[in-house]
Amino acid sequence: MVAWEIMLINQNKNHTPVVLKKDEEILVVQRKNIFSVIEPFTGFSPVHDFAKLQQSLAPYYEFHWRSMMESDVLYKQIIPYLIFEYNKQFFVMKRRENASEARLQNKYSLGIGGHIRQADITSGNIIDWACREFHEEVDYSGNVVSIPLGMINDESNSVGQVHIGFVFLLHGDSPCISIKSEHKEGYLIDLQGCKDRFNELESWSQVIVPHLESLTI
């Protein structure tokens, strides 16, 4: 989907319009509404029935410009966070130095996913919405089985304060997965490898790593 371009006026003598950045309308829910549906929590909270959760949140869905939402702590941006696993190895990606989210540049991530746009909502299932982002971020030749894990909420930094993650494990039947242009590198590593890189992981990946050990894969 092509993002809308925001035209901002350059304050020079000619007042020439200059495109400074691209923007898009994304799915958000007011913080107060999220935490009226679920109990407030910090870190990871298991969720086994995402369909019920989505049904409860749907009346509160709003779509606003991403540039406005990045600093508005009254809202949470809904982010599918997909963790790919094959043969007890997890796909980890390193973001580029110039990644679109400046606060996550050069960080490693276990999560494949991103913002939800209105055109992505083609069914009532968030895992279907996330499929677009999965195939935008990685090349993968194989099948996956999705397993709901839970939610991530991390208020310890400015990124986490305006995002909330819906976490799924994608169990693949092929190791043929690789990054696209948004990331610098990506590869499969075991859980110990994730732990060895713990300090280089983005905060959401740090939150989820301790819970991966208990998974039945």
N, C-alpha and C positions, 0 to 999 in steps of 0.2 A: 504494500500500500504506500502510495506516495504521500509524504508528509507535507502539510501546508507550510509555506514559507512566510515567516514574519518579516514585514518590511519596517525597518526602523529608520528614522530620519537622522542623517548625519548632520551634526551641528556645525556646518561650514557655511560660507557665505552664499553658496549656491543652493543650500538645503537639498542636496541630492539624495534621493532614497538609496539606501545601501542594504543589501541582504546580509545581516550579521549572523544569522543562524537559522536552522530549520526547526520547526516545532510540530507537534502533533497533539491531538486530543486523546487522553488516556483515561482508563477506568480508575476511579478513586471512590473511596467511601469516607465519610466524615468519621474521625476518630471516635467521637462519642457514640456513633451508631454501631461501629464494630464492637465496641466494648459494652454495648447494651445487649448484643446478641451472644457474645462469649465473655467469659470472665477475663478481666485484664491479666496479662501474664508477661513475663520477661524470659527470653531464651526460646526454648522449643516446647511446644505443646502438641501431644499426639491428637490426630483427628482421623477417625476411621470412616466417617460418613460425610464426605465432602458434598454430596448431593443435598443433604439436609442443611448443611452450613450455607451453601450457595442459595438455597431457597429462602433462607432467613435473611441473607444479606441483599438479595436482589432488589427489594423495594428501595434500597438506599444507594443504588448505583448512580454515579454521576460521571460525566466526561468533561474534563477541563484541560486547558493547555498545560503541557508538561512543564514548560518554563515557569509557569505560575505555581505549580504544585511542588517544585523542588525545594522550596523554602517555606511552605505553608504547613505548619505542624498541626493544624486543625484537620488535615486530611491524611489518609494513608493510601499510597499507590499499591494496587494489588499486583503482586508479581508471582507468576508460576515459577517454581525453582525445581528444575528437573535434574536428578542425579543419575547419571548413566553408569550401570554396572555390568561387567561381563566377566564371568569366571573368577569372582571375588576380587576383581580389580575395578577401580573407579576412574572415570575420565576427568582429568583435571586440566584446566586451561589457564594460561597466563594472559592477562589483559595487556594491551599495548600501552606504551608511554603516553600516547595521545588518545586513549579510549574516551568515548563520548561522555562517560561519567568520570569526571576528573578526580573525584574522591576515591575511585577504585583503580586508578592507573597503576600498572605494574604488579597488581595483586593476583594471586592464584585463586581460582574459583572452582568449586565442585558443582556449582549450579548452572545449568543451561536454562535460559529463560529471559523474559523481559516484560516490558509494559504491554498491557492489553488495550487494543484499539477497538472501537465499536464494530468495525468490519470483521474482527476476529471472532465475535460472538455469534457463531453459526449454529450453536446447539446449547443445551443447558449444562454441558459438562466442561469444567475448566481444563481438563486434560486435553480435550479437543481444541480449546482455544490456544493451548500452549504448543500444539503441533507446529503451527506456523513459525513460532520463534525457534523451536528446536531445529527445524530444517533451514532457517535463516542463519543460524549460528554455526551449525556443523554439517558436514557431509557424513552420511551413514547409510550403509547398504546392509540391511538386515531387518529383523522384526524386534519389537519390544513388547514387554508386558508391564503395564504401569501398576505400581503398588502405592496407595496413599500412605503418607507418613504423618504429616501434621503441619503445623504452622510455626514460622519463625518471627519473633518480634524482638528487636534489639534497639533499645532507646539510648545506648551508650555513645552514639555518634550521630552526626548530622544526616548521614544517609539513612540509617535505621529509623530515625525519628519520623521520616515521611514515607516509609515503605513497610509492607508486611508481606511475608512470603508464604505461599501455599506449596508445600514440599511433597514431591513424588519421587519414588525410585523407579527408574526405567531399567528393567532387566532385559539385556539384549542377548541375541543368539549369535552375534558376530562381533569380532574385535575391530572391524573395518569402520572406524570413526575417526574423523579428523576435523580440525578447525577450518573456519573460513576467515575472511579478512578482518573481522572485528577483533580477533585475538592474535597474540604473538606466537603462541605455541600451545600444543595440547597433546596429551598422551595418557595411556592407562597406567595406573600405579596401584599397588595394594594398600591396605589400610595403614600399614606401618609407614609406607611412603607418605601418606597424607599426614600422619603424625609428625614425621620428620620435617615436613614443610609447614608445620602448624603456624609458626610466627609470620609466615609469608602469605597465609590465606586471608581472604577478606573475612570480615567478622561473621557473616552468615555461615560460611563454610566452617569456621571455628566452632560455631554453635552446634552444627549438625554432626561433626566428626565423632564425638563421644557416643552418639546414638547409632552410628553405623555398625558398631561392633556387635550389637545385640540383634541385628537383622538376621532372619533366616533366609539365606540366598541359595 
